């Protein structure tokens, strides 16, 4: 063997170490894209929940169905929401729960609870 340059074994070991490191970086990049997509879905679902909450507190609460469901489209994605309204022991005060999931999925992406007063809007 010559003392100049690298042998074939040394080169193969170096390439395998580099390959293992590169695969770890690719996996990290893939996970980042998946987490970013999930965060985007949750942010849009939170926007849907906020919109339903505003509609709830600015509308009439008395006589409204205790549970309402609907769909809303945000940036091309369809979200299904469920709003539950319950009277509290205090007259005119209502407990409101809003849950939002992506259409076709049972996973709740956003959930919001609030108290609303009949006849008073913000």
Protein Blocks (a to p, Z undefined) as FASTA:
>chain_A
ZZedjdfklmmmmmmmmmmmmmmmmmmmmmmmmmmmmmmmmmmmmmmmmmmmmmmmmmcf
ehpafbdcddddeehiacdddddddddfbehiacdddddddehiabdfbdcdddddehia
ZZ
